[in-house]
């Protein structure tokens, strides 16, 4: 047995077949739900895998998942892994041109898509030469264009529920497309063994990773049920899918919603006795706070042990507001990326005054961009991780060469974040190098300014970008969304608040107030939008 995700999942199924594995609660408040035990989820994934094999797909070919959250998403990922196909996540917000790019860049041979997206898929498919097999989940709208696709229910019915697959390998791949904040999306190629240890904690999120593949099922068999993981962002983003697999590797239960509706999230935590919620930053935590102050006041969250964020940080102010409502919950700002898996978590004193400070794992360093050697204490460098890291970016040898390197016989990956390290080994993340604002020769990282802005009691959300300035080259501009009940603010009030937390050159020189901050469905910042709004609205 190797560290192959399908092999490992099947080993867990075999020791806890009757344990509940997956609950899909539909929204909003319809009461519709699906519940699958480990044995039932295994059989459902086998059906998908056999259908794909019977349709002529070969090991190593790529299958896109253009889906909302649902049983079908995780079932299809597992089916791909069983059949040795490579699952590829597709952002469901993409329009035709973006879909054509991703379908072609990823060399998709097959696609499983939600019926709601039929029109966009039908427009993109004729321009995608290698895509030859389509499976549609649900019923398309009456006016949707004709498309030669197999109904998911028919695919399930045709496939065998038994296993009967050939041997698999730790080298089988798993690709995570990451859009980032600029440029076209890139496909991060993971060996499954590397993903198991870097992204899934080696089968043990709270202790020592397993030392041999068989040990995973042994630990599950010796343990007990009782934990329920609730990844609330879209499964199309790597964090939620990996969170689900962490739970499966631990022999525990996963709860998912089709879409993020704050009130329904809270009701589900209460009803399903959720232990751990994962989300993305303030954009997803603030609405929960609002609901707890309003229509969901008094919701029983006593089962909740932790709320974790990755992809964007929970600011100190918002964390304090949630902690006041749910005092016994552990709030974790985790740090990682599609290229590294987990790097570490924020320290308790991380915040606008000291910056975003991390306790990193032993495989993470801050290195000089030119030499790849560790930087001296206090000097800025790039975060990097060694060991179990991806193979590179699919179909992009230039970007792979820029981001991945070999050193002392190990593979390394350079992350996009600039950082410093202190004499205690604590890393302070400065921000994404690609978003750094150069104003008069001084470097300003948007994340630091955003933390300061969001510590103002009347600010609901904020993004920061650089806009052209004749004198300084660029100046710091903020796009700010106020709380619904907040009094109006002006530039002077914002600057006065920020002066207590930031050096003078970091203080916004322009502020645009907006009714809504645009983010991805998972809560990640849309800096292209922020830059455009700031440039248009600057004074």
HELIX and SHEET records of a PDB file:
HELIX    1   1 UNK A    5  UNK A   15  1                                  11    
HELIX    2   2 UNK A   38  UNK A   54  1                                  17    
HELIX    3   3 UNK A   71  UNK A   83  1                                  13    
HELIX    4   4 UNK A   96  UNK A  105  1                                  10    
HELIX    5   5 UNK A  115  UNK A  117  5                                   3    
HELIX    6   6 UNK A  118  UNK A  125  1                                   8    
HELIX    7   7 UNK A  152  UNK A  158  1                                   7    
HELIX    8   8 UNK A  192  UNK A  198  1                                   7    
HELIX    9   9 UNK A  201  UNK A  203  5                                   3    
HELIX   10  10 UNK A  214  UNK A  222  1                                   9    
HELIX   11  11 UNK A  238  UNK A  249  1                                  12    
HELIX   12  12 UNK A  262  UNK A  272  1                                  11    
HELIX   13  13 UNK A  281  UNK A  293  1                                  13    
HELIX   14  14 UNK A  316  UNK A  325  1                                  10    
HELIX   15  15 UNK A  397  UNK A  403  1                                   7    
HELIX   16  16 UNK A  433  UNK A  435  5                                   3    
HELIX   17  17 UNK A  446  UNK A  454  1                                   9    
HELIX   18  18 UNK A  491  UNK A  498  1                                   8    
HELIX   19  19 UNK A  504  UNK A  506  5                                   3    
HELIX   20  20 UNK A  527  UNK A  537  1                                  11    
SHEET    1   A13 UNK A  33  UNK A  37  0                                        
SHEET    2   A13 UNK A  20  UNK A  25 -1                                        
SHEET    3   A13 UNK A 253  UNK A 257  1                                        
SHEET    4   A13 UNK A 228  UNK A 231  1                                        
SHEET    5   A13 UNK A 276  UNK A 279  1                                        
SHEET    6   A13 UNK A 306  UNK A 309  1                                        
SHEET    7   A13 UNK A 330  UNK A 337  1                                        
SHEET    8   A13 UNK A 341  UNK A 346 -1                                        
SHEET    9   A13 UNK A 356  UNK A 360 -1                                        
SHEET   10   A13 UNK A 427  UNK A 432 -1                                        
SHEET   11   A13 UNK A 410  UNK A 421 -1                                        
SHEET   12   A13 UNK A 381  UNK A 386 -1                                        
SHEET   13   A13 UNK A 364  UNK A 367 -1                                        
SHEET    1   B12 UNK A  33  UNK A  37  0                                        
SHEET    2   B12 UNK A  20  UNK A  25 -1                                        
SHEET    3   B12 UNK A 253  UNK A 257  1                                        
SHEET    4   B12 UNK A 228  UNK A 231  1                                        
SHEET    5   B12 UNK A 276  UNK A 279  1                                        
SHEET    6   B12 UNK A 306  UNK A 309  1                                        
SHEET    7   B12 UNK A 330  UNK A 337  1                                        
SHEET    8   B12 UNK A 341  UNK A 346 -1                                        
SHEET    9   B12 UNK A 356  UNK A 360 -1                                        
SHEET   10   B12 UNK A 427  UNK A 432 -1                                        
SHEET   11   B12 UNK A 410  UNK A 421 -1                                        
SHEET   12   B12 UNK A 404  UNK A 407 -1                                        
SHEET    1   C 5 UNK A  86  UNK A  89  0                                        
SHEET    2   C 5 UNK A  62  UNK A  66  1                                        
SHEET    3   C 5 UNK A 108  UNK A 114  1                                        
SHEET    4   C 5 UNK A 133  UNK A 137  1                                        
SHEET    5   C 5 UNK A 150  UNK A 151  1                                        
SHEET    1   D 3 UNK A 173  UNK A 178  0                                        
SHEET    2   D 3 UNK A 186  UNK A 191 -1                                        
SHEET    3   D 3 UNK A 392  UNK A 393 -1                                        
SHEET    1   E 2 UNK A 437  UNK A 439  0                                        
SHEET    2   E 2 UNK A 442  UNK A 444 -1                                        
SHEET    1   F 3 UNK A 459  UNK A 469  0                                        
SHEET    2   F 3 UNK A 473  UNK A 482 -1                                        
SHEET    3   F 3 UNK A 510  UNK A 513  1                                        
END                                                                             
